[in-house]
């Protein structure tokens, strides 16, 4: 169970960084149609290290939580749906932001494997190596085709149901 939560949290973190930075580099850096472990690790480390505001080679909890587009909700509250007229949106928003903050803290704790209060590239590399191994279904030490995650749908998150 711990391994599942670890992997799920890391995947969420990486997808969150990808949404915060839409120009995410492709992991197949040499364009051969295969992603090696080194390419996979470097791609993920490049994305995560964008959060390193003071450029010390580590991501602190504060840097992690301050990543663009990930904390709180931008813009005005959404309009109330039919049947929600009595719902107190500010209280609901506050509750959702609190839960979001708690999840962010749990994800940071999973990333900070040595509990030193910061996430270094070596910690990211260990996690991406585990994720790579799980994704490499045929154990050929490269990711290709259906082993690679699909990019998010344009205009929203994969699996997110927008207006139809």
Protein Blocks (a to p, Z undefined) as FASTA:
>chain_A
ZZmmmmmmmmmmmmmmmmmmmmbccfblnonopacfklmmmmmmmmmmmmmmnonopacf
klmmmpghkgojedjdddddehilmpcfklmmmmmmmmmmmmmmmmmmmmmmnonopacf
klmmmmmmmmmmmmmmnonopaehjlpccdddehiaehiacdZZ
